[in-house]
Amino acid sequence: MKISDKKKQKISEQILLYLFIKNPSPIYTSYIAQEIARDEEFVKKLLLDLKKKKLVTEVKKNKFGFEYLRRSRWKLTPAVYELYSKRQNTSRLP
């Protein structure tokens, strides 16, 4: 089944919103997939596309500095987080 580009964009927006809510903690791909009720491989593909657009950062090391072999964690880039924060603040004003 083929998913349209418009739907992929909407799902990517859901991913970005979830990462914004959980910021600054990097989140595993499987947790993101579970939260937005999508397949892990599909979510990973979207996350890699977002990484190419420089909207998210991939964290490949644990808190002790050891590199993951099969896992990745994701978080928003500082510029994107700043943009989301500004939009949240302006949308709350009367």
BAGUSE-397598 format. One line per field, with one value per atom (N, C-alpha, C, O): y, x, z; residue in one letter; residue number from 1. Coordinates in nm, 3 decimals. Atoms other than C-alpha are relative to their C-alpha. Example, Ala and Ser with C-alpha at 12.3 -4.5 7.8 and 13.67 -1.06 7.14 Angstrom:
2
yy -0.119 -0.450 0.120 0.118 -0.119 -0.106 0.109 0.220;
xx 0.089 1.230 0.090 0.194 -0.082 1.367 -0.077 -0.026;
zz 0.000 0.780 0.000 0.066 -0.006 0.714 0.073 0.090;
r A A A A S S S S;
k 1 1 1 1 2 2 2 2;
***
This chain:
94
yy -0.117 0.000 0.124 0.133 -0.122 0.340 0.112 0.131 -0.112 0.638 0.128 0.144 -0.124 0.981 0.089 0.075 -0.093 1.253 0.090 0.127 -0.085 1.463 -0.071 -0.009 0.077 1.186 -0.022 -0.019 0.013 1.130 0.128 0.125 -0.130 1.500 0.016 0.064 -0.008 1.484 -0.089 -0.048 0.092 1.184 0.055 0.044 -0.063 1.362 0.114 0.133 -0.107 1.658 -0.057 0.003 0.065 1.420 -0.041 -0.026 0.039 1.289 0.122 0.116 -0.122 1.642 0.053 0.098 -0.047 1.737 -0.088 -0.036 0.090 1.428 0.027 0.028 -0.030 1.505 0.136 0.154 -0.130 1.865 -0.015 0.046 0.021 1.749 -0.068 -0.035 0.076 1.511 0.065 0.013 -0.067 1.755 0.036 0.073 0.026 1.756 -0.147 -0.180 0.142 1.378 -0.062 -0.047 0.074 1.174 -0.124 -0.191 0.108 0.912 -0.109 -0.080 0.114 0.562 -0.005 0.038 0.014 0.492 -0.082 -0.047 0.087 0.217 0.073 0.049 -0.076 0.455 0.101 0.123 -0.095 0.712 -0.074 -0.027 0.080 0.443 -0.042 -0.038 0.042 0.319 0.117 0.102 -0.117 0.670 0.047 0.087 -0.048 0.761 -0.114 -0.093 0.119 0.406 -0.029 -0.043 0.032 0.337 -0.107 -0.133 0.103 0.066 0.061 0.172 -0.050 0.106 0.031 0.134 -0.022 0.071 0.124 0.200 -0.118 0.334 0.127 0.226 -0.115 0.572 0.028 0.144 -0.019 0.514 0.066 0.153 -0.060 0.599 0.149 0.231 -0.140 0.923 0.079 0.193 -0.066 1.007 0.026 0.131 -0.020 0.960 0.112 0.188 -0.112 1.195 0.132 0.232 -0.122 1.450 0.035 0.152 -0.023 1.407 0.066 0.157 -0.061 1.488 0.147 0.229 -0.139 1.806 0.082 0.201 -0.064 1.887 0.050 0.157 -0.031 1.887 -0.079 -0.035 0.084 1.605 -0.043 -0.040 0.049 1.473 -0.145 -0.179 0.140 1.104 -0.016 0.029 0.025 0.999 -0.148 -0.234 0.138 0.683 -0.053 -0.165 0.043 0.668 0.008 0.090 -0.003 0.591 0.107 0.175 -0.106 0.817 -0.023 0.070 0.030 0.645 0.015 -0.004 -0.022 0.715 -0.121 -0.116 0.120 0.364 0.007 0.045 -0.009 0.345 -0.117 -0.232 0.103 0.157 -0.076 -0.017 0.079 -0.128 0.000 0.005 0.011 -0.145 0.106 0.113 -0.094 0.134 0.143 0.175 -0.143 0.503 0.074 0.029 -0.090 0.780 0.129 0.161 -0.117 1.100 0.118 0.101 -0.121 1.459 0.113 0.103 -0.115 1.793 0.074 0.075 -0.087 2.015 0.125 0.161 -0.120 2.328 0.108 0.175 -0.101 2.555 -0.033 0.056 0.041 2.355 0.012 0.055 -0.014 2.344 0.147 0.179 -0.144 2.722 0.050 0.128 -0.038 2.765 -0.048 0.028 0.054 2.537 0.078 0.106 -0.074 2.723 0.136 0.176 -0.131 3.059 -0.011 0.073 0.019 2.927 -0.033 0.011 0.033 2.784 0.125 0.143 -0.122 3.116 0.099 0.164 -0.096 3.324 -0.051 0.029 0.054 3.089 0.013 0.005 -0.011 3.131 0.142 0.164 -0.139 3.509 0.026 -0.029 -0.029 3.650 0.084 0.116;
xx 0.084 0.000 0.089 0.186 -0.078 0.135 -0.066 -0.187 0.048 0.103 0.037 0.150 -0.024 0.069 0.100 0.121 -0.097 0.327 -0.066 -0.003 0.073 0.064 -0.016 0.000 0.016 -0.001 0.135 0.143 -0.133 0.372 0.040 0.102 -0.031 0.408 -0.075 -0.018 0.079 0.128 0.059 0.065 -0.059 0.288 0.134 0.166 -0.126 0.625 -0.025 0.052 0.036 0.457 -0.034 -0.001 0.031 0.325 0.129 0.141 -0.129 0.678 0.070 0.120 -0.065 0.817 -0.068 -0.001 0.074 0.543 0.032 0.053 -0.033 0.612 0.141 0.163 -0.137 0.985 0.007 0.087 0.004 0.905 -0.050 0.005 0.058 0.694 0.101 0.109 -0.097 0.969 0.138 0.226 -0.130 1.256 0.042 -0.045 -0.122 1.543 0.040 0.149 -0.035 1.535 -0.004 -0.104 0.007 1.629 -0.087 -0.081 0.098 1.363 0.034 0.072 -0.024 1.407 -0.105 -0.219 0.088 1.254 -0.124 -0.235 0.113 1.035 -0.103 -0.223 0.093 0.884 -0.079 -0.198 0.069 0.804 -0.105 -0.218 0.093 0.642 -0.120 -0.234 0.109 0.437 -0.093 -0.215 0.079 0.322 -0.090 -0.204 0.082 0.200 -0.069 -0.130 0.067 0.074 0.036 -0.051 -0.050 0.290 0.107 0.162 -0.103 0.530 0.138 0.165 -0.133 0.887 0.084 0.152 -0.080 1.048 -0.047 0.035 0.055 0.816 0.041 0.078 -0.039 0.888 0.149 0.190 -0.145 1.262 0.029 0.116 -0.018 1.238 -0.035 0.038 0.039 1.055 0.102 0.133 -0.101 1.308 0.128 0.191 -0.119 1.595 -0.022 0.070 0.032 1.419 0.006 0.056 -0.005 1.378 0.145 0.180 -0.142 1.747 0.068 0.149 -0.056 1.837 -0.040 0.036 0.049 1.629 0.051 0.020 -0.059 1.819 -0.104 -0.090 0.103 1.507 0.018 -0.022 -0.025 1.611 0.146 0.215 -0.135 1.937 -0.007 -0.089 -0.006 2.022 0.107 0.221 -0.093 2.185 0.035 -0.051 -0.044 2.390 0.079 0.130 -0.076 2.556 -0.088 -0.178 0.072 2.425 0.060 0.155 -0.047 2.478 0.142 0.204 -0.137 2.810 0.099 0.220 -0.087 2.948 0.023 0.100 -0.013 2.917 -0.097 -0.213 0.083 2.785 -0.097 -0.062 0.101 2.462 0.032 0.079 -0.021 2.489 -0.124 -0.112 0.124 2.123 -0.104 -0.207 0.102 1.942 0.037 0.153 -0.021 1.898 -0.101 -0.213 0.090 1.751 -0.004 0.090 0.021 1.617 -0.043 -0.111 0.047 1.569 0.002 0.066 0.005 1.494 0.133 0.205 -0.116 1.776 -0.034 -0.151 0.028 1.813 -0.077 -0.163 0.070 1.696 -0.148 -0.233 0.138 1.378 -0.075 -0.190 0.062 1.306 -0.032 -0.139 0.019 1.347 -0.120 -0.201 0.112 1.105 -0.133 -0.230 0.121 0.845 -0.038 -0.155 0.026 0.880 -0.062 -0.158 0.053 0.820 -0.143 -0.228 0.135 0.515 -0.099 -0.214 0.087 0.373 -0.034 -0.149 0.022 0.417 -0.091 -0.174 0.083 0.259 -0.142 -0.234 0.135 -0.038 -0.083 -0.206 0.074 -0.132 -0.045 -0.131 0.036 -0.157 -0.141 -0.178 0.137 -0.514 -0.003 -0.111;
zz 0.000 0.000 0.000 0.076 0.014 -0.098 0.080 0.075 -0.081 0.136 -0.074 -0.121 0.073 -0.021 0.074 0.194 -0.060 0.037 0.103 0.202 -0.094 0.212 0.135 0.241 -0.123 0.467 0.069 0.192 -0.059 0.517 0.071 0.177 -0.062 0.590 0.132 0.230 -0.124 0.849 0.109 0.225 -0.097 1.019 0.049 0.167 -0.040 1.017 0.099 0.193 -0.094 1.188 0.137 0.239 -0.127 1.456 0.071 0.193 -0.057 1.509 0.060 0.172 -0.049 1.543 0.125 0.219 -0.118 1.789 0.121 0.230 -0.110 2.002 0.052 0.173 -0.042 2.006 0.071 0.163 -0.067 2.101 0.144 0.236 -0.133 2.396 0.092 0.210 -0.080 2.516 0.009 0.076 0.001 2.458 0.142 0.220 0.075 2.565 -0.003 -0.051 -0.004 2.615 -0.139 -0.209 0.127 2.308 0.018 0.121 -0.008 2.233 -0.101 -0.215 0.089 2.085 -0.111 -0.092 0.115 1.746 0.036 -0.004 -0.035 1.892 0.086 0.071 -0.083 2.150 -0.084 -0.061 0.088 1.882 -0.082 -0.094 0.080 1.666 0.083 0.035 -0.088 1.959 0.031 0.033 -0.037 2.052 -0.115 -0.091 0.112 1.703 -0.074 -0.179 0.052 1.631 -0.146 -0.232 0.134 1.325 0.009 0.117 0.010 1.212 0.023 -0.024 -0.033 1.339 -0.123 -0.129 0.121 0.996 -0.075 -0.127 0.066 0.849 0.075 0.013 -0.082 1.137 -0.016 -0.024 0.018 1.099 -0.134 -0.143 0.131 0.730 0.004 -0.052 -0.011 0.811 0.083 0.051 -0.082 1.083 -0.078 -0.062 0.082 0.840 -0.102 -0.131 0.089 0.596 0.075 0.023 -0.082 0.875 0.035 0.047 -0.029 0.956 -0.120 -0.104 0.121 0.594 -0.012 -0.063 0.004 0.626 0.118 0.131 -0.118 0.948 0.099 0.158 -0.098 1.163 0.129 0.236 -0.117 1.398 0.002 -0.100 -0.019 1.537 0.047 0.132 -0.041 1.569 0.106 0.089 -0.108 1.894 -0.005 0.016 0.016 1.846 0.118 0.115 -0.118 2.189 0.124 0.132 -0.127 2.536 0.091 0.052 -0.090 2.837 0.050 0.103 -0.041 2.911 -0.115 -0.095 0.115 2.562 -0.088 -0.184 0.083 2.422 -0.117 -0.100 0.120 2.067 -0.008 0.018 0.021 2.001 -0.128 -0.226 0.120 1.753 -0.089 -0.211 0.078 1.646 0.034 -0.032 -0.046 1.825 -0.036 -0.061 0.020 1.767 0.087 0.108 -0.070 1.973 -0.080 -0.153 0.082 1.825 0.086 0.188 -0.065 1.934 -0.103 -0.207 0.089 1.774 0.000 0.100 0.002 1.659 0.079 0.089 -0.079 1.873 -0.077 -0.020 0.080 1.587 -0.015 -0.007 0.016 1.534 0.134 0.137 -0.131 1.908 0.028 0.079 -0.021 1.924 -0.082 -0.032 0.086 1.631 0.058 0.062 -0.060 1.792 0.127 0.149 -0.123 2.123 -0.030 0.036 0.037 1.959 -0.052 -0.020 0.054 1.773 0.112 0.108 -0.112 2.096 0.080 0.121 -0.078 2.276 -0.073 -0.010 0.074 1.998 -0.019 -0.029 0.018 1.957 0.127 0.120 -0.126 2.324 0.030 0.116 -0.024 2.306 -0.054 -0.157 0.046 2.275 -0.124 -0.174;
r M M M M K K K K I I I I S S S S D D D D K K K K K K K K K K K K Q Q Q Q K K K K I I I I S S S S E E E E Q Q Q Q I I I I L L L L L L L L Y Y Y Y L L L L F F F F I I I I K K K K N N N N P P P P S S S S P P P P I I I I Y Y Y Y T T T T S S S S Y Y Y Y I I I I A A A A Q Q Q Q E E E E I I I I A A A A R R R R D D D D E E E E E E E E F F F F V V V V K K K K K K K K L L L L L L L L L L L L D D D D L L L L K K K K K K K K K K K K K K K K L L L L V V V V T T T T E E E E V V V V K K K K K K K K N N N N K K K K F F F F G G G G F F F F E E E E Y Y Y Y L L L L R R R R R R R R S S S S R R R R W W W W K K K K L L L L T T T T P P P P A A A A V V V V Y Y Y Y E E E E L L L L Y Y Y Y S S S S K K K K R R R R Q Q Q Q N N N N T T T T S S S S R R R R L L L L P P P P;
k 1 1 1 1 2 2 2 2 3 3 3 3 4 4 4 4 5 5 5 5 6 6 6 6 7 7 7 7 8 8 8 8 9 9 9 9 10 10 10 10 11 11 11 11 12 12 12 12 13 13 13 13 14 14 14 14 15 15 15 15 16 16 16 16 17 17 17 17 18 18 18 18 19 19 19 19 20 20 20 20 21 21 21 21 22 22 22 22 23 23 23 23 24 24 24 24 25 25 25 25 26 26 26 26 27 27 27 27 28 28 28 28 29 29 29 29 30 30 30 30 31 31 31 31 32 32 32 32 33 33 33 33 34 34 34 34 35 35 35 35 36 36 36 36 37 37 37 37 38 38 38 38 39 39 39 39 40 40 40 40 41 41 41 41 42 42 42 42 43 43 43 43 44 44 44 44 45 45 45 45 46 46 46 46 47 47 47 47 48 48 48 48 49 49 49 49 50 50 50 50 51 51 51 51 52 52 52 52 53 53 53 53 54 54 54 54 55 55 55 55 56 56 56 56 57 57 57 57 58 58 58 58 59 59 59 59 60 60 60 60 61 61 61 61 62 62 62 62 63 63 63 63 64 64 64 64 65 65 65 65 66 66 66 66 67 67 67 67 68 68 68 68 69 69 69 69 70 70 70 70 71 71 71 71 72 72 72 72 73 73 73 73 74 74 74 74 75 75 75 75 76 76 76 76 77 77 77 77 78 78 78 78 79 79 79 79 80 80 80 80 81 81 81 81 82 82 82 82 83 83 83 83 84 84 84 84 85 85 85 85 86 86 86 86 87 87 87 87 88 88 88 88 89 89 89 89 90 90 90 90 91 91 91 91 92 92 92 92 93 93 93 93 94 94 94 94;
***
